[in-house]
Amino acid sequence: MKKLIFTLMFVFVCLFAAHSQNYKSAVGLRLGVPVSASFKHFINEKGAVEVFLGYRNWTFGSWFNVGGLYEHHLPITSVEGLQWYFGGGLAAFFWNYDNFLGSDEFGSTSVGVVGALGLDYKFANAPVNLSIDWLPLFYLGNGYYDGFSGGYGALSVRYTLK
């Protein structure tokens, strides 16, 4: 299962990289919980769309998630290449539990509304973008993960595409 998830993540990143050479885009990894492939594309000067695909394996099971965000960027004029952003979107989570609370293996699916607040930096002389963010999350309607979660955060490292 792990090999399938990582193969899908690799294909996802490659497909977006191959189709976005003419756009102001970036592709890379979100190094947080869970580790995710990330593709970010600016649709105008201040607005960007980010999609991500992640996987995490932990003591009681694993999860796979997919989501998308709209992020509104505003410059921090005192530092060239630095912006802050805010926004939101949706994510879906596919849970698989192994011996959770003494039960047999089972799974569930959750949908969540995701917020976004972060900093984004583009290096002037290198095709590299770094961002750090906080994604508060409100799970909607299923099983063990209903309601507000402090969310997730990540340091993202991306290769920029022209």
N, C-alpha and C positions, 0 to 999 in steps of 0.2 A: 504494500500500500504506500509506503514512504517513497519508494522509487517512482511509482506512478504519479504521486503528487509533485515531486520535484521535476519529473519529466514534463508534466503539464505546465508548471511554472516556467521552465526553460523555454518551451514552445511559445507560451504566452508572451514572454519578453522578446523573443526573436521575431515573432510576427509583427508586434508593434514597432520594433526597431526597423524592420524592413519596409514598412509602409509609412514611415514618418520622417524620411530623410529631408523633405522640403518644408518642414514645419519647425516652429520654435518649441521643441519637445525635449524631454529627458527620460531616460530609462535606467533603472537600477534596482537597488534593494532598500527596503525599510528594515533597519536593524533594531527591532524591538520585539514586543510580544504581540502576535507571533512574527517571526521573520517572514517578510513578504516581498514579492516582486512588485515593482511600482513603475507606472508609466504616467508622466505628467505632460500635459499639452496646453499651451496658452491659446485661448480662443479669441482673446483681444489683449490690449496692453496690460490690463489689470486682472483679468479673469482667467483662471486655469481650471482644467478638469484633471483629476487624478484618479486612476483606477489601480486597485491593488488585489493581489491574490496571495494568501498566506497559509501557513501550516504550522502547527505546534503539536508536539508529542510531550505528554507529561505523565506523572505518576499514575493517575486514574484513567487515562485515555488519551484522546487526541482530538483536534479540531482542524477544520479546513474552513477558510473564509474568503469571500470575494466581496468587493465593495467599490463604491465610487463617491467622489467628493467634488463639489464646486468650491474653489478657493479664490477669494478676492485679495489681491496683493497690493500693498501700499509701501512705497520706498521709505527707508530710513536714510535721510539725506546726508547725515554725517558720516556714513560709511558706504563707499562705492560698492555696488553689487549686493547690498543687504536690503532685504524687504521683510516685512512682517505680513502675516496673512491670517484670515479667519474664513470660516465657511461651514459647510455641512453636506451631508449626503446620507446614503443608505448602505447597509452591509447585511450579508446573509452568512450565517454560521451553521456548519454541519458538524455535530458533535458525535463522538463515538466513545463510550465509557467502557472500561474494563474493570469489573469487580468494584464498582462504585457503590458504597454503602452496602456491601454484601450481596449485591444483585448480580445476575448474569450480565453478559455484555449486551448493551443496548445503545441506541443512538437517538438523537433528536435534531431538530432544526430550529433556529431562531433567526429572527430578522431584527435589525436594530437601526435606530436613527443615530447618526454619528455627527458630532460637532468637530470643528478643527480650529486650532489656534497654534501658530508657529512662526518660526524664523526661517528664512530662505536666503542662501548665499550662493552667488555664481562667481567663480574665480575668473578674473579678467583674462589671464593668459593660458588658461587650460580649459578643456571641455568637461569640467567637473562642476556639479551642483551639490551642495550640502544643505540639508534642512533638518530642523529639530522641531518636533511638534507634540501636542497633547490632543488626543481624540476622545473626549468624553462620549459616553455611549448610553443610550436608553433602549434596552431590550424590549421588544414587543411580544407579548403573549405566548411563550412556550416554555414549559418545564422549569428546570432549576435556575434559569437565568432570566428572570423577569425583572423589569424596573431598571433604575439607574445604576450604572457602573462608573467608577472613577475613570474608566476608559483605559486607553492604551496610549503609549507614546513611543516615539522612535527617532533615531538618527537615520536619515536617509542619505545614501550616497548614490548619485546618478551620473551617467554619462550624457552630456547634452548633444542633441542632434540639430542640425541646421535645416 
